[in-house]
Amino acid sequence: MESAVSGIRVFLSTQAMSASGSKLCRATYWVALRQEALTAFAKQRPFRLPLGPCLPFRSFEPAEDAVWTNRLVIYLADVLQFCFGVDELPSPAVLQTHYSATANTGIHTAGTFAERVACYEDLVAFDTYWEEHKPPSFEPIHARSPDSTRRVIFPEIWFVGSCHVIGIQHLELARILLTVYNPSILHLGLERHETLQSVDQKVKKAVLRLCGIATTNRDIPPALLTACIAIAICGDRFDDRLEQQALLGVLAELEEEHAWPTRVTQAQLKRAWGWEGASCIWTNPR
C-alpha cells in the first residue's frame, strides 16, 4: 500500500491539486487521499499528502453524499495530522512551487500543551456536530446489536451504498485515534488503570463496529480491508476468546476472498494473545 501511495503522489501535478484540473486528476487526488489516510493509520506515521485542495470541502453546507464522504476522509486526515504530524517528504518541484505557502492545509500538531488540547477539542467538536447534523442517508438503514450468547460478535450495520460505508469507516478510524491520543489522558497516578481500561473499551467497540460494517456490507470489498487494518493495529487489546476468533475470521476472509495477505498479522495477534500453536493459520468459518 505504501508504494502505491508513493506512485500516486508522483503522478499528481498542479492540475490535479486545483479545482480547474481534469476530472481524472481530481479523482486521482481523492483516491490518493483515501490511500494515504489508511496507510498513515496502518503505519502510524506522519501524513504525507497536501490538504490544500480540500479547502472547498471544509463545511457543513448541503451537498451530495459523495461530498460528505470526502469530508469524513478529510476529517481523518486532520486527525492523523494531529496525532502524527506532517511529513514534508521531497515531492515534485511543481507541487513545491504551487504550494510553497500552504503545502499541507489542515490541523497540525500544536506547540504548547494548551494549543494541543484546543486542537483536540476542535476535532472532537467536529464529531459531535456530525452526529447532530449528518445527512439522514448516513444513518444505518438497519442495525442489530451483537449477541455473544448466540456467538454473534459483530453488530449488523446496513447502509444504503458504498459512499456511506466508506465515510463512516473513516470516521470510526478517526474516533480510535482521538480516543488513544487524547492529550488529557492520565498516564500516571491511581486513576491511570481505570482510564486506560476505558480507552481500551472504546477502541474495541470501534473495531467491532468497523468489522460489523464490513461483514454486513460484504458487497463493498474496501470495507473489509479497512476493518482488517483496524484489527491489525488494535487487535492486541482484545482478551475475549470469542472476539479474538471473530477477528481472525475477518482477516481470513480478506485473504481467502480478495487475496490480501493477512497470515503474518494473524500469527502476530495469536502471539500477542498468548495462543498456543501461534504459527497455525485461522480459516474463515463462515
Sequence and secondary structure as in RCSB ss.txt:
>XXXX:A:sequence
MESAVSGIRVFLSTQAMSASGSKLCRATYWVALRQEALTAFAKQRPFRLPLGPCLPFRSFEPAEDAVWTNRLVIY
LADVLQFCFGVDELPSPAVLQTHYSATANTGIHTAGTFAERVACYEDLVAFDTYWEEHKPPSFEPIHARSPDSTR
RVIFPEIWFVGSCHVIGIQHLELARILLTVYNPSILHLGLERHETLQSVDQKVKKAVLRLCGIATTNRDIPPALL
TACIAIAICGDRFDDRLEQQALLGVLAELEEEHAWPTRVTQAQLKRAWGWEGASCIWTNPR
>XXXX:A:secstr
 HHHHHHHHHH  TGGGSTTS HHHHHHHHHHHHHHHHHHHHHT  B S  GGGGGG S     HHHHHHHHHHH
HHHHHHHHH B      HHHHHHTSS TT S    SSHHHHHHHHHHHHHHHHHHHHH  GGGS SEEE  BGGG
TB S EEE SSHHHHHHHHHHHHHHHHHHHT TT   SSTTHHHHHHHHHHHHHHHHHHHHHHHHH TT HHHHH
HHHHHHHHHGGG   HHHHHHHHHHHHHHHHHH    HHHHHHHHHHHT SSTTS      
